Each structure stands twice: as structure tokens, then as C-alpha cells.
Amino acid sequence: MAYARLLPISALLLAGLASLTPPALSRGRHYETSDAPQTVSATCDNQDFISKQLAYENGGDKADTAVHICGRVLAVSPNAKRTRSGWHGYFYVAVTPTVSIRVVSGLDEMQAPAWPWVAKGDQVEVVGRYYFDSMRRQGIDWTHHGTGSSWHVPGYVAVNGTRYQ
């Protein structure tokens, strides 16, 4: 299986969460399409996410796509980081027992308490934009209610049933 798809908890602990969560930079290889998605599944669909991730990893179209996932939080970066696009919080979600994904929360856009408002072990549901720049640079962002000219699907993060958007 692909290295980026396997992030066992022991690897997260050995590598240290800080080394796994670099500040969100303007993605150099941002893939935009004129066919930007307008909707996402009303319920979490981890299998849809896994299918999209496998297609991207195997050379498929790399256009950003809307996803709706759920799972347990594996790790949380305790400190928010400031980037060119504002303050961001980072955490990892186990989508399956062997697949996890980084979630980037745009804290300036979200109506949520001070970071971190998610903790290891929390059950989360995430709606956002899945991006795949490379095997080691992929995640879910646009997890807030706002939209833009290149992204039209409002996102959110629900933590143990409490929704932040």
C-alpha cells in the first residue's frame, strides 16, 4: 500500500505531530477545474473518499473534490499556525483502520471556540475539499461555511455531535 495512506499511530508518535503538520502554505500545485463540485453527500461516505484517494494515488485526475468523511481523531496539533491565509488548526482522522487523513481547519472563518476544540479520540464528521498535491501532501481543507470563486461547497467539522463551521 502507498506510504501516505498508512499513518499508524506509532508513526505519528515516533515522528512527532509537529513534524507531520507543516503550516498550510499556498499549495504550489493547486488543481482547479471549471467543473468545481456544487454538492457533497448528505451523510459521511468514507468509501467514496477512499475511492477518490486511490484514484489520485494511481495517477487519476487530481482536481480538488468535495468529500464527507467521519472517524476518530488520531492526533491534534496543539497550537494553531498562522499562514498567508490566516490561522489554521490541524488534526488527523482515521478513515479506516489503515488510512488516515490530515484535516486543515481555517480558524478565522469558523465559528468555534479557541483552538484546539478537537481532541484525540473524538468522533468527527468532516465536510470539505480533498486536495492531492502528492503522496505526502494531501488533506481536507475548506472545512468552514465560507465559499469562494474556486470552491462552492460549504464545509464543517462536527466533533462528538457539536458542529463547527
C-alpha angles and dihedrals in degrees: 000000000000116000095231091055094057114068105155116191091247090059090051091051095044095046094043120237093253092063090052096051111059115177113278104260127187099281108245094207100043110167114214127176133186086233094070110170116258099193143022133206113287090227130043112276111188092170091059089052092049090050092051092046092050092048091051093047090050094054101271126144110307098206114140111260139193116252137181112200138164135194146113123305111248100184141354130207100232095210128058115232128219117226135167089277097048139264119343136188121204134205139157125236126200104228091177130358089271104030127069133168135201116244119205115201118198097219096189089061099042128087097224140120122267115302130297098048092151127065138194109279096025117135109236139185116201131193115185149102118306111213127187117191095156140331090280098038110060135113148123120280136158087069092153135085096258125097133195143198091278098036125049105172117094110225137202145176119225113198115196087333098314110116122217119188 
